Amino acid sequence: MKNIIKQFFSKLISLCSQIIFAIPALIYDAVYSRYVTKQTYVEMLHAFNSLPKFPESILDVGIGPGGSLNYIINEIPKTTQIIGVDYNKFYV
């Protein structure tokens, strides 16, 4: 019985810590990323459109939750592969 209780509280603490660490990611996206990063993505799209050929793939390092990509995703050719990576496992 003690083992079951110990496992339960261990999983509960793990879940709570995951929620606590996810909160800053959500706040960052809501307060900062959606407004400031939008302009960066729009400028990036304009730069790509000025190239002779649109890139076949895009690597977005520090993509966060990826919300800002939604501002330009419909203007990126369907043949372009987008790869997003982030250090924080709660972002991607």
N, C-alpha and C positions, 0 to 999 in steps of 0.2 A: 504494500500500500504506500509506503514512504517513497518508493521508487517512482510510482505513478504520479504522486503529488510533485515530486522533484522534477520529473519530466514535464509535467504540465506548466509549472512555474518557469522552467527554463524556456519553453516554447513561448509562453506569454511575454516574458522579458525580451526575447528575441523579436517578437512581433512589435512590441511597443517601441523598441529601439529603431526598428525599420521605419515605423511611422514617424517617429521624432526626427530621424535623419531625412525623411522625404519632405518634411514641411519647408525647410529652406529652399529646396528646389522649386516647390510650388509658388512660394512667395517671390523668388527671383523671376520666375516666368511671368507671373501676374504683374509685378511692379516694374521690372526693368526690361526684360527680354522682349516682350511683345511690342514695346514702343521704340526702344533704341535699336534693337537688332533688326527691326523691320527695314529701317533705312539702309543698313549695311547690306541686307539681302537684295534690296531693290537696286542699289549701286552695283552689286556683284552681277546681277542679271544684265544690267546695261553694259557692263564690261564684256560679259560673255557674248552678248548680241553684237558687239562691235568687232568681234573676231571674224576671220574669214569663214570659220566653221565652228559651230557650237561644240563644246567639249563632249567627249563620249562618256566621261565619268567626272563626278564631283566628289571630293573628299571634304567633308565638313568636320573639322576637329573642334571639339567643344560645342557640339550641337545642342546640348541641353535637352529639354524635352521635345525639341523639334517643332515647336509651335510657330516660330517665325518663318520656317520654310513654307508654311501654308500660304504665305502672302504671294509667293512667286511660283509655286509648284505647277500651276496650270499653264505657265508660260515656258516651262522647260520641256524640251522634246521628250516624248515617251521613250525614245531610244537611249536617253542619257541615264546612266546608272548613278544613283546617289547613295553614298556611303556615309553614315554619321557615326561618330565615336565621341564618347565623353568619359572622363575619369570617374564621375559620379554614377554609380550603377542605378540610381533612382531617376536619372535624367533620361537615359536611352530606353 
